[in-house]
Amino acid sequence: MSLNIQPTSTSAPTSRPFLTWQLIIDWAEEHYRSRAFSKDERIPARPGLLYLVQKGSIRLVGNAHISASHNKSSKSKISNISDEAFLGFVGAGQPFELIAQSPFTLQAYAHADQTTVLWMYWHDLDNWPYFRREVLDAFRYQHQRKLLWLSTLGQRRTIDRLFGFLTLLIEEYGEPWIAQDKPEAISGYYLPWPLTHAQIGSAIGSTRVTVTRLMGKLRQQGLIFIQNDHLICLPTQSEQSQ
């Protein structure tokens, strides 16, 4: 396994004209379409609306509600089983929407404290035609990333799914990691938010125990490092070869 990471994500204030972004923020505040959330607080999102992350990050979670029958003493009982899976992040400046289609539901949670979210109807984008194109381009990009995610999940070995999953996340959201003993160069990139082993396991179709064991193996091989506050870091190829 090798890694040559160059994060591709860009935040809203630097990737689009500041005036446009500020106009949207002002419009959302004027129409009471802006709200800040605490860490792990559920975003009361509903289908049909467009959401924009102004600050922080959103964690998307999918639930599949499956009816299961249990026979006991010739009597049949039907219970609902909810299988929850971590589906990824939405960073600052990026849009998202929630689609409900039985038996699947999507939910959004603030993954960082003071995460600020704006929301609007799709026709509200008519006020900013250029920004509307940006939103559609962002959704196309997210679709492409999901195809890479599905390709990663198709790997037979769990450790390959795990490493591919971490690589995709840090390619998109990673921030430069500069080692104290080498301040002149970037030694790697790290995920700026903590992610539990249970959440990783739900994303790659494994268990928390297995993820913990394989994370240890990747650390022993020098393929990942753990920064302060349990942040996952992937070194550059030059660091791996040393």
N, C-alpha and C positions, 0 to 999 in steps of 0.2 A: 504494500500500500504506500502511495506517495501523495504528496500534497503540494500544490502550488497555488496558494490562495491570493486572490486579489478581490476584496469585497466590492460588490457591485451596487449596493444600495446608496441612495442619496436622500437626504432629508429635504423637506419642502422649502424651508427658508433659503437654501442655497441652490436648489435645482430649478426653481421657477421665479419669475419676477417678484421681488418682495412686495411691491404694491398690490399685485393681484392677491397674494396670500393674505396680506393684511386686510384687504377689502372683505375677503371671505370670513376672516375671523371677526371683524367688526359687524358684519351682517349677522353672523351666528349669535353673537352676544346680544345684538339689538333685538333679535327675534326669539331669544331664550332657547337657542339651539346649541348651547355649549355647556359642558359640565365636566368637573374634575372628579376623579374616582381614586379611592384608596387602593392599595395593593390587594389583589385577589377579590376585589369587589366586582360583582357581576354587572355587566353593562345591560340595561334594560332595552336591548335592541329588538326590533321586530322586522319581519319581512316587508319589502317594498320601499325601504328607506336606504339612503346612501349615508355611510358614516365615514368620517375623516379623522385620523389620529393627529391631533395638533402637537401633543407632547407625550412622551413616555412610550409605552408599548402595550399592545393588546395580545392576549393569548386566546386562540380559537380552540374550542373543544367540540367534538361531535358526539352525539348520543344516538345509539340505535336501540330502540325499544322493541323487544321481541317478546311475544306471548308464548309462554311455555306451559304445557299441561302436565299435571302430576296426578297419578292414580294412587289412591289410598282407600282401601276398604271399598272397592268398586265405585268410588266416587271420584269424579274428575274435578280437579281444581286448575284454574288458569291464573297464572301470575305474570306480571310484567317484569322482565329483566332488562336493566339498562346497562349497556356496554359503552363506557366512556373512553374516548381516544383524544389525545393531544394532536391538533392538526397544524400547528405552526403559529408564527407571530405575525403581527402587522405593526410595522414601525412608524415613527413620526413622519408625517407628510404623506402617508399612504392611505388609500381608501379600502373599505371592506363593506360587505353586505351579508346578511344572514338569510339563507333560503330554507324554508321549512317544507319538507316532503316526507310524508309518513312512509316508513316508521323512523325516519332520520330527523334529528333536530340539531341545529348549531347554536352554540352559546359563546359569548365573548366575555372575558374577564380582564381587568386591569392587571398587567403583570408587573408593573412598577408603580410606586407610590406617586400620587399627584398626576396620574395619566389623564390628559384632557382630550375629550372627544367632541367633535361637531357632527351634527346630522342635518339632513335636508331631504326633500323629495327630488326625484330625478329631474323633474321639470324646472326646479330651481336653478339647475345648471345653465339654463338658457340665458341667465344673466351674465355668464362668463363663458362664451363659446370656446375660447382658447383653453380654459381650464377644463372644460368638458372633454376635449380631446386628450388632455393629459390624464384624466381619470380613466378613460377607455384604454389608453396605452398602458396604464398601470395595471389594469385588470388583465390585459393580454399578457403582460410580463408575469403576473402571478400565476396565470394558467400555464405558462411555459415552465415555471419553477415547480409546479405541482407534477408536471410530466416527469421531470427529473427525480422528484420525490418518489413517484410510483416506480420508476426504474430502480431506484435504490432499494425500495422495499421488496423488489423481486429477487434480490440476491438470496441465495440459498443459505449461506452461513450467517448466523446472527451477528458475528463480529464485523462482517462486511456491511451489513445493514446499519449497524451502530456507527461505524466510522464514516460511512457515506452520509448518514443523516447529520452527524455533527459537522461534516465538511460543508454540506449544503447550507446549514444554518449560519455558519461563520462566514461563508462566501457572501451571504446576503446581508448579514447584520454585524459582522466582525469589526472590531476596532483595533488599531495597531497596539502591539505589545512590545515595549522596549525594555530589555533586561537592564538591571542596574549596572552590571559589569560591562555592558556594551551599549552605552547611550548613543553611539553614533549611527546605529542601524536598527531597523525593525527586525525583531527576532521571531515574530509570529503575530497572530491575530486572536482575539478572545471574544467570546459572546458576552455582551455587556450586561446580561441579566442571568440570574441563577436559574437552573433547570433541575428539578429533582429526578432521581433515577426512576421513580415510578412514572413520571411524565414521559421520560425518554422511552421506557418500556412500552407504554401504551401507544407511542408513535410508531415503533418498529415491530410491534407484535411479539413482545417478549415480557419477561417479568422483572420486577425491581431487583431481585436477587441476582438474576443472570446479568443484568446491566451492571450492577456493582462489581461482579466478578470480571466482566469483560473490560470495564473501565480501568480496573487495576492492571489488566493485561496490556492494554494500550499505553498506560503510563509506563509500565516496565519496558516496553519497546520504544519509548521516547516519542510516540506518535501524538500524545496529548500531554498537557500539563494542567494543573489546577492552581489557579491564582487565588489571591485572598478573596474572601467572601464566596468561595466555592464556584468561581467563574471558570468555565472551560476554555482552555487556550490550545490552539494548534500551532506548532512551530513551522517556520518556513522550511523549504527543502534544504537550504544550507545549514540550518540548525540541526535538522534530522540526521544529516550525514556526518556530523561531528561526534 
